[in-house]
């Protein structure tokens, strides 16, 4: 009863049209649509407000993407870091893109960390609900439910492991997806994932722990690095290899379970043991890297490059560099304290520096570890001699077997001696160079001219530094100026590349600078001399290391050098103290040359070498001593010794002019027609003239009886008493020719006291070519003889005059 009036009242409140059976459904639909529109409007407004709120929150709490790295990496030719300087936050990173990383690592990371990375908006609701359920059920965190994006968000904005922290991490993940693409988020993970210690990112971790770039990771290595960010301190492979292996195997199991990797591949990967090198500042070529770092120009402030990580690519080869450093470290303990070493290896074709060791041990400060002796200016000793002989060849002064005088001489007051304090007398150019004799080199430099020699070297890129105000002089060839190991290596390269010296290039974009320092023909001849002794008539023997090398020792044993050339490489070695303190007994042949040979033996391809053919202009000729001319153009009586020589441009220059006898090598002597003894037209009117080939005056004291006889100068006739004197005008008093010395009773040696009659200025006393003493003319000399057999005592003065006495010593019999 009560319901009807209420219904009637509601009906009365409606318009009459609404009560029409024909219009009431339409009106209802309209009302519903209006109601829906109002609700949608309120939702839209709410969404707008929400978006505005999110935008305001995004502005109020901006996402702080990591700044561009401000660190610097000096890398080898293949990208291997040689030395790294950390970014401003003190972390080692090596930025890479996904394309530069092994696909195996990307598969492992995405499968193990976030299989739905490419599809979710930064948060995986299913994973979060599963993690929450596991947490509620077990009372502890079983799985984090974090996506790769959430992990990156936590790297950028660290939060505590709390519910509030997780919510903030979710918000940051959504914010990250809003601002970055999936590829950009993946790149952030690849470069910022914690890998233990101060290492972040897969590339630096791969190189630091495994010693290889991430693009060549095996499946086992990729799985291990994929697991490492889960607990980087606890799973470090260098400290906890067992735990790291267990974590790796967990990743491998998941890869097999999801069918990403085949079961047999996973089985093989599980067999591989986890082994990592200790995480430390392992540097290669530290001084070369420091040099390159110093050459990098800092980007201008405010530019895009100002805050970016700089990667400086060098030409160094990691294997060559490692071998070089290991060889130096193996020898450093055998050296006296504070002695260092340096070595440089250059590719001849490209001028690229493949190995650069500026000091013996970069960690040993007592050996001047931070002093780069590749660039240190030091006396080069005898290492410049090959260039002198090459220049003399080009100027037509010599051929490879030209007669040189290794005898006591004075050059305007400069009196050089040999390293072994002995003189060999007559030697060829080849012998003088291979034995590094000093007097022939000084003699030749005096004829070439020190100024011209220094200018030719400078034009080839080898600068000789001298004291302020000093000018080039004859001491240059014995180390009287300074140069660097780097410049020496660049200059020696000319011996292998047709006479073109080159400036070593430490970076791929460095300018290629080449300068001619000698002709191709001179380079071939000098290299052949240094490599094989320079005998063109020898048979060629294939196999073995073919190295043209030269040593050098500076005055006072301060610097020991060895520089060598193969078809492919030029190698230089220096040993000494950077502060210039002498090291008695250390010279190029006994300390630097063995290291050079070991380096050559270790270099790839250094042993191989094609048979070299002489370049155009290089020929072979039979020549005669003492004149030095072609044998075919020399009378038989004047050809005392015959040799086969390399010649250049068909020139066969005669023996260098005699410094003492101005009449030349062909001389006229007069003999008696009946006795054949020497005379003069003044003594015998019927004297007969005879043409003889004379040896250089400084060499005549060194000629044996046979050679003296071959010269064809007979003894003086007694009837010509005024002329019956030694050619030199000197006489040794106290020992007559042909004497036999015997020791005094109870002694094992004989001692004689001698006096020189005649002579002026400085005189040299020599026994069997070995210098006994340099003294003033008229001074007495005591000679001790202990070895049995024939001996020759010679005295030569500065004017080239000489006296010679041949004698013998009879040693005491055993038991006498």
Order of alpha helices (4+ residues) and beta strands (2+ residues): alpha-alpha-beta-beta-alpha-alpha-alpha-alpha-alpha-alpha-alpha-alpha-alpha-alpha-beta-alpha-beta-beta-beta-alpha-beta-beta-alpha-alpha-alpha-beta-alpha-beta-beta-alpha-beta-beta-beta-alpha-beta-beta-beta-beta-beta-alpha-alpha-beta-beta-beta-beta-beta-beta-beta-beta
